[in-house]
Amino acid sequence: MSSFATYLIGFLILTIALGIAAYLLNIPSMWIVVGVVALIGIGVLMATNRTKMRDPADGSTRPPSSPTG
């Protein structure tokens, strides 16, 4: 399983737990849905950001040029 999927599954479990807690605190269901959708969006953004491929350290996108001697 990829690290993206693992991160997203963990975030979904957290979101579901927070939704249940909000329900038990008698928060209106419309606001629970809004919060859950927002948290899922944040989770996808965070998982993508943490698991994306990093750029090379020098910042260049082309191979180094050979010396012309």
N, C-alpha and C positions, 0 to 999 in steps of 0.2 A: 504494500500500500504506500502511495506517495506521501511525502510530508505535507503536501497541500491538502490531501484528503483527510489525513490524521488531524491536522489543525482545524479544518472545517468541521469535522465530526465533533471534536471537543467543544468548539464554539457553539455548535447547534445544541449540544447537551446543556451548556451553560444558559443559552437563550431560553430553552424550554423550562429549565428550573426557575429562571427569573419570571417567566410568564405565569407559571403555576403559583409562585409566591405573590405576584400581583393579583391574581384571581382570588387567592385566599385573603388578601387585604381589601377585598371588595372594590377594586379599581374597575371603572367601567370597561367593558370588553372592547369597545372601540379603541381606547387608548392602549390596551394590551396589544392589540393587533398592530397598531402604529409602532409601538416600541419593538415588537418582535421583528417586523419588517426592517426597521432601521438597524437593529442589531445584526440581522443576517447580512445586510448590505455592508456594514462595518466589518463583519467577520470575513466576507469574501475579499474585501479590499486589503485587510491585514494579512490574510493567508497568501494572497497574490504577491504582496509586497515582500513578505518573508521568504517566499520560495522562488522568486524570479531569478533568472540567471544574471550573475554579476558581470559588469563590463570588465575588460582587461584593465590591469593596474595602471598602465601608461595612458589609457584613454583613447588610443588610436584604434581605428577600425580596419586599417589596411596593414598588410605585412610589411616588415621593415625593408627598406630598399637596400640593394646590394652595393657595396662600394665600387665606384668606377675609378680604377686605378691607373 
